[in-house]
Amino acid sequence: TKITISLSVAGAISTANDRQYRIKLYSVPDGSTIAHLRYDSSSGKSTGLSSLQVTLSSDGKELRYTFELSDIGKSKGDYIGWTAETQDGVKATANVGKVDSMPESGLYGYLIW
């Protein structure tokens, strides 16, 4: 069984920008991190889970993160939490750039249906 989480952005995602778009998945209710999914706009590469596929919409305004529930040990009836963040970067320079998180505090919840 696959799940897709979509992120919409104001503006457009472009390979001209060195920006990471990330989703962190959490176990609910304990809050432990399950996975950290990443998409690098400059390379178009994604990391985080073996089944992860990230697609960019044709208008560049939405990223779709699709993966197998078995990769995170979850199935129908389970509940997960998630947050999203973006970070502008400077190539070959770690920890540079301001992180913008969504939501500002807490997390989004999803009941796997």
C-alpha positions in Angstrom: 0.0 0.0 0.0 1.3 3.4 -1.0 0.7 6.8 0.6 1.3 10.3 -1.0 1.9 13.5 0.9 1.7 16.6 -1.3 3.3 20.0 -0.6 2.1 23.1 -2.4 4.3 26.2 -2.6 3.8 29.9 -3.4 5.9 30.5 -6.5 7.6 27.7 -8.3 10.2 25.0 -7.5 13.1 25.4 -9.8 16.4 23.6 -10.5 18.0 27.1 -10.5 17.5 27.3 -6.7 19.6 25.3 -4.3 16.7 24.5 -1.9 15.7 21.4 0.1 12.1 20.4 0.7 11.8 18.0 3.6 9.1 16.0 5.3 9.6 14.5 8.7 7.3 11.6 9.7 6.5 10.9 13.3 5.0 8.0 15.2 1.9 9.0 17.1 1.4 9.2 20.1 5.1 8.8 21.2 6.5 11.4 18.8 9.5 9.5 17.7 10.9 10.2 14.2 10.0 7.5 11.7 11.7 8.9 8.6 13.1 12.1 7.1 12.2 12.5 3.4 14.2 15.0 1.4 14.0 16.5 -2.1 16.8 18.6 -3.5 15.6 21.1 -6.1 18.9 21.7 -7.7 19.5 18.0 -8.5 16.0 16.7 -8.5 17.1 13.8 -6.2 15.2 12.5 -3.2 16.4 10.5 -0.2 14.8 9.0 2.9 13.1 5.7 2.1 13.9 2.9 -0.4 10.5 3.2 -2.1 10.4 7.0 -2.0 9.5 8.7 -5.3 9.1 12.5 -5.4 7.4 14.1 -8.4 7.2 17.7 -9.3 4.0 19.0 -10.9 4.2 20.4 -14.4 3.6 23.9 -13.1 6.3 23.6 -10.5 4.0 24.4 -7.6 3.6 21.0 -5.9 5.8 18.2 -4.8 4.3 14.7 -4.2 6.2 12.3 -1.9 5.0 8.8 -2.5 6.2 5.7 -0.6 5.2 2.3 0.7 3.7 2.1 4.1 5.7 -1.0 4.8 8.9 1.1 4.7 7.7 3.0 7.8 6.2 0.0 9.5 2.6 1.3 9.3 -0.7 0.0 7.9 -4.4 0.8 7.6 -5.7 2.1 10.9 -2.4 3.5 12.1 -1.9 7.2 12.8 1.2 9.2 11.7 2.2 12.8 12.2 4.3 14.9 9.9 5.9 18.3 9.5 7.4 20.0 6.4 10.3 22.4 6.0 12.3 24.1 3.4 15.9 25.4 3.5 17.8 27.5 1.0 21.4 26.4 0.8 24.8 27.2 -0.4 26.4 24.3 -2.3 29.0 22.3 -0.4 28.4 24.3 2.8 26.6 22.4 5.5 24.1 24.1 7.9 23.8 27.3 5.9 20.5 28.9 5.2 17.3 29.6 7.1 14.9 26.8 7.8 11.2 27.5 7.3 9.0 25.0 9.1 5.3 24.2 8.7 3.5 24.2 10.9 5.3 26.7 13.2 4.7 24.3 16.1 3.1 20.9 16.5 2.5 18.6 13.6 -0.1 17.5 11.1 -1.8 14.2 11.8 -3.1 11.6 9.4 -5.1 8.4 10.0 -4.2 5.8 7.4 -7.5 4.9 5.9 
